[in-house]
Amino acid sequence: MRKGGDVIIDIEGRSAAEIADSLRTLIERGALRPGDALPPVRTLAEHLGVNRNTAVSAYRQLMNAGVVITLGRGGTRVAGASTVAQEGFAADTALRDIGTGNPDPSRIPDPSLALASIARRPVLYGEPVIDPELARSAHDWMSADLPAETPMRITVTSGAADAVERLLAQALTRDDAVALEDPCFLTSIHTVRVAGYRPVPVPIDDEGMTVAGLRAALEQGVRAVICTPRAQNPTGASLTERRAAELREVLREHPYVLVIEDDHYSLLSQLPYHSLIGPEHRRWALVRSVSKFLGPDMCLAVTASDPETAERLAMRLTPGTTWVSHLLQRLVHALATDPEIVAGIRAAGAHYAARNAAFAGLLTAEGVPTRSGDGLNVWVPLGAPARAVSEQLMRRGWLARPGDEFALDGTEASDHLRLTVHDLDDADLQKLATDLGAAVRTVLEQSRALGGAWTSEMR
């Protein structure tokens, strides 16, 4: 029954798993609906006669699976149908969408000519799962950035998200801890949450994953670390040579923790690749997809990993999609080895960097100091609550993406926006910078009028 706006229900169980299953059943049967408040941890523990940590673990399992959300002082509530934002265009909006995270379609290579060159004999069951030409070029591509003489094997999956999901699944069990960058790539948040792993945030600064943050995560017993060495999404940060060396030193004491590097920007990046995978690390994987430069629909990623991880990853492929289409593999190889297309990819990367730098300069001139990192987006520090600023931008015709969506802990209001602006012309760049500067000033003026605090209404 319901009383006083709080849900009082017959939750059962003595262990965390039993309590979580009981709550999940109530949610699935409609006894609890999206937005309903769950009992406080202390109340639930007393009601069931269990330790408080047991109740905490039950809620954490449901939160990691995306079934419930924690709102700080707002308590724990049943999540809606979709609790993780997704990349791409917003549906049904008349506003100018500047939060898509998409590459410029005009800078994605035309595959039509390459398609005509890849038609060969059909591939049958039992043949090698990796096309030989792609295997050779992928090996050269990946080994060039790994420590010399590092034993490695190549695996091909249906994109980076597929690779990361399968890599985690072959190494972890439910409720295992995974170190994630904070703020974090949306797909990584979704992958970890749906699989029921426990995300452990590692802060990001201008040089990438912080040393203190990684050390703290390892002390909490993480069994895997997911790191973006270049063009971290959403911040645009990239590992420096110094920071990478410091992180490798921390990981030397944890050689069997699975380190996954998602180098999603690879050929587009304007910065050198620095790895936190040391020559003596035993469990590792470097993942490079082609979606940012050959198009999001080109669902293919190449993974280089230690032989044991590669063997386990191959086993994870066996029950489902046993191989990526050889037609797609041949197409990727044809495009990625065409000198003219590679030059176009390099030019696209330079274009993204130049447009983002130009916008950062315009914002700085408007009183919103901003640095452009690497990648498709610009991470804008506002000095004001992002959701309030994004609401002001909506009134001016822009649909922005607040940093709250990328945070692992949603209890604190973000003061950043992640904007995709590389496809705006000079006039629109200036207009957006002017409107954003005005929006920030409006929000700060409202804050001062309310005593200088970020109120719940502003969040």
N, C-alpha and C positions, 0 to 999 in steps of 0.2 A: 504494500500500500504506500501512498505518498502522504507526507505530512510536513506542512510548513515549508514547502519548496524543496526539501531534502528527500532523497529516496531512501526509504527504510525497507529492506528486502531480506529474503532468506538466503543469504550467501552461505555456502557450505565449504568445508574443507579444513584439513589440519596442516597440510603442507602448502608451500607457495604455488606449486603446480596445480593442486586440487582447488585452491581458492581462485586462481586465474581461470581454470576451466569452468568453474561454477559461474563466475562473472561473465565469461564469454557466452555461455549457454543462455543466460538471462538476456544478454544483449541481442543474440541471434533470434531469440523468440519474441523480442519486442517488449519484454518487461522493463528494459532500460532502453531509452531512446537517445539519439545524438543530442548532446548538450546537458543531459541529466548529470547531476552531481553525485559522486560516489562518497561513501562515508569516509571521514578522516582516518588516517592510518591508525591512530591510537584507538579510535572508536571501534574500527573493524577488528583490531587485535583483541580488544577486551570482549567484544561480542562473540568471537570465535574461541577465546581462551588460548590464543597463540602468542608467541613472541612478536614484538613490534617489527623486528627485522623480517619475519616471515611475511607479514602484511606488506611491508615495503617491497620485498622481492616479488610478490604477486602483482602489485601495481606496476612494477618496473617491467615485468614480462609483457604485460598488456600494453604498456607505453611503447616498448621497443617494437612490438608487432603492429603499432598504429591503431590499436583498438581504443585506447584512452589517451587523453592529453593532460599534462600537468600545467596549471596556470598560476603557479606560485601561491600567493594568498588567495587566489580564486579557487584553489583546491584542484581535485582531479575529477575530470568529466569524461563522459562517453564521447568519443570522437565521431565526426561526421563521416560520410562515405569516402572522402578524400582529405587526408590531413597533411599531405606533402605536396607542395607546389611543384609544377612541372615546367620544363623549358618550353619555349615556343610562343606563338602568337596567342593573345587572349581572344576568346570567342565573344561575339556579340558586343562589340564596343565601337563607338564612333570616334573614340579618342585616338591620338597618334601614339601607337604602341612603341615605347622605348625600353621595354624590358624583355625582349624576346630571347636574347642569347644566340640568335641565328647568325650564320655567316651571310655574306652578300651573295645572293644567287647569281648575279652577273659575273662573279669571280670564281664560280665553281666550273671546272673544265667541262666542255661538251664531250660526252662519251660516244657520240654517234659514229665517228670515224673508227675509234678503237673497237667498237662492237663488231664491226664488219671483219675485223682481223682475228677474232678469237673463236670463230665457229670451227670446231674440230670434231673428231669422233666423240661419241658419247662416253661418259665415265660410268663404269659399272660397279656393283658391289664388290668389295674386297680389294679395290685398288687403293693406292696411297691417298690419304685424306687431304694432304697438302699438295697442291700443284707444284711440280718440280721447279719451274721457273720462279714462281713466287717464293718457294722455300729458299732458293739460293740468294735471291735479292734481299729477302727478309733477314736472312742470317747475316749478310754483310751490313745491312742497315743497323741491326741491333747490336752486333758485336763491336761495331766501331765506337760505341759509347759505354761499353762494359770493361771492367778490368781485364788486362791481357791474360790470355790462357784460362779464362773462366769457363768451366764446363757448363754448357747450356744446350737447351733444346728449344725448338720453335713449335708453337701451337697456334692454330688459327681458329678464331671464334666469331660469332655473329655480333661484333661490336665490343666496345670496352666494357659496357655494363654487363654483358653476358660473361666476359672473361672474369671480371671482378667477382660476380656472383658465384661462378663455379670455383674460382680459386678459394674463396672463403668457405664454400660448402665442403671442399675436399680436406680442409684443415680444421674446421671448427664444429662445435655442437651448439645447440640452442643455449642462450644466456652467456656464451663466451664473450669476453670483452674485446672490442676492436677500437684502436686509436684512430680517430678521424680529425681532420683539420677543422677548426672552428673560427670563423664561419666555414661552411662546407658546401661542396657540390651537391645539388639537389638529388641527383641519381644515387649518390653514395648514401645519403641519409635514408632514402627510400629502400635501397637494397639491404642495409643493415637492419632497419626497422622491421621490414616484412619477414626477414629470416629469423627474427627473434634474438639477434645478437645484442650485446650491451655496448652502446657507443660511449667512448671515453674521449672527451674533447681535448684537443691540443691547440693552443692559441697560435695564431698566425701574425707575423709582423712583416715588415718590408723585405726581409731576407728569407721568408718562408716559415716552415714549422719551427717553433722555438725549442731550444735545447732543454730548458727547464720543463716545458710542457711535455716533451717526449719522455724525459726522465720520470716525471710524475706518472704518466700513463703506464710506463713499464713497471713502476712500483705497484700499480694497481692490478697488475697481472694480465695485461692485454696479450692476446695470442696472435694478433695481426695488426699491422700498421698500414694504413692507406695514405699515400703521400702524392701530391702533385708537384713534381720538380720544377715545372715551368708553367706560367700563365695560370696560376691557381684560380679556380672559379669559386667565389665571386671576386676575390681581392685583386687578382692580377699579379700577385707576388710570385717571385721565382727564387729558388735556392741559389745563394751565392756560393762561391768556392769555399769560403771560410766556414759558412754555416753548414754546408754539406759535410765537411771534414769533422766538424764538432758533433754532428748527428751520428756519423759513422762511428766515432769514438764511443758514444753512448751505447750504440747497438752492439759493439764488440762483446759486451758482457751478456748479450741475449741473441746468440747466433741462430737459434731455432725459432725465434719469432718470425712469422711470415711477413716480409716486407713487400708490399705491392706499390709500384710506382706507376701512376697513370699519367703518361706523357702525352696527353690528348692533343696538344697544340703542335708538337714536334716540328714538321717542316715549315709551319707558319711562324715559328718563334723567332724573335730577333735576338735572343739571348742564348749563350752556350748551355749545354746540358750538364748539370752537376748532380751526381747521384748520392743517395745515402746508403746504397748497397756496397758494402765493403768486400774486398777480395776473399775474405774468410767467412762471409756470411753464408749459412747453410740453406736457408729457406727464403727464396726471393722470386719476384716476377716483375718484369718490365713490360707494360702494356702500351701499345701505340695503335690507336684507331685511325681511320682515314676520313672520318665524318666531317671534321672541321675544314678540310681542304678539297675533298672529293664529293662532299655533300652528305647530309644526315641520312639519306636513304641508302647510301653505300655502306651497308651494315657489315663491316669486316674490321677485325682488329688482329694484330699480330702480337703474340706474347712470347717473350724470351724468358726462360726460367731455369732453375737448377733441374737436373734430370729427374730427381724424385718428385718434385712438384709437377713437372711436365707429365710424368707417368700418371700421377693421381688426377691431374686435369684431364688427361685423355680418357681415363676411366669415367670421369663425370660427364664426358660427352657421349659415352656409349649408350646410356639408356634413352637419351633424347635425340637431339640433332647430332648425328654421328659425324657429319662434316659440313662445312660451308660450301655452297655451290661452287663447283669448279669454273663455271661460267663467270661468276662474280670474282673469284680469285684471279682468273686470267684477265678480266677487265681491269681490276685494280693494278695488277702487274703492268699491263700495257700503258695505263695512264701514268703511273708513278715512275716509270722508267723512260717516258718520253721527254727529251730535253726541253722542248718548247713548253710542255705542260708544267714541268718542274719549275721552269723560269717564271711561268705565270703564277704558280703557287708562292714562290718567293716574293713576287711583286704584290700579291694579295696580302701577304704578311706585312710588308712594308706599308701598304695602304692602310691597313687596320691601325698600325702603330701611329702613323702620321695623323690620321683623323682623331684618334683618341687623345694624342698629345695636343692637337689644336683645341679640342674641347676642354681639356684640363686647363690650358692657358686662358681660355675665355672665362671659365668658371673662377679661376684665381683672380682675374681682373674684376669680377663681379663680387668679390669679397668672400668666395667659398674656395679657400686654398685646396687644390687637388693635384695629385700626381697620377700620371697615367702609367699603369703597369703594363705587363705583356698580356696579350689575349684579345678576345673579341669585345670585352666590356670595360667600363670605367667604374671603379669603386669610389664613390663620392662621400667624403666625410662632411657631415652637415653641421655638427655642433647643436643639433636640434633633433627631436624625435622624428624618425623617418616616415612613419605613417601619417603624422600630421602634415609633413612637408609634401608627401605624395598626394594627400587630399587637396592641398592648395594647388598642386600642379594639375590635378584633374579639372579644376575650375578654369585652368588656362589652356585646356585641350590636350594634356599629355597624360599617358598612362605609364607610370614608373613602377619599378619593382623594389619594395623596401627590403632592407637587410634582414629584417626579422625572419623572412622565409628561409634564410640560409643558416640560422643559428641552431645549434644542437639543444641549447637550453632556451626555451621560448619565454622564460619568465621575465627577462629584461628587454626593455624597448631598445631597438637598434637606432643608431644615429647615422646610418649609412644608406645610400641608395646604390643599387647596381643598375647601370644604364647601358644600353646598346645603341650607340650613336654613329657608328662608322658609315651608315648609309644616308645620313643627313647631309644636305648641301650646306654651303657656307652660311647662307641666310638662316636656315633652320637651326644650325648649330648655335648661331648668335642668339636667335630667339629663345631657344631652350635655355641657354646660359643665363640670359636676362630674366626669364620667367623663374628659373630655379633660384637665382639670387633673391628675387622678390619674394618667393615662397618662403625661403629660410628666414628672411627679415620679418615677414608677417608672423610666422610661428614664434619667433623669439620675442616679438612685441607682445603677443598674446601671453607668452609665458611670464614676461615681466609684469604684465597687468594682473596676473594671478599669483604674484608673489615670487616669481622666479623658479617655480618648481614644475617639473614635467607631470602634469596631472593625468589621472587615469583616462579622462576624456580625450586628452591629446594623444594617447597611445592607441 
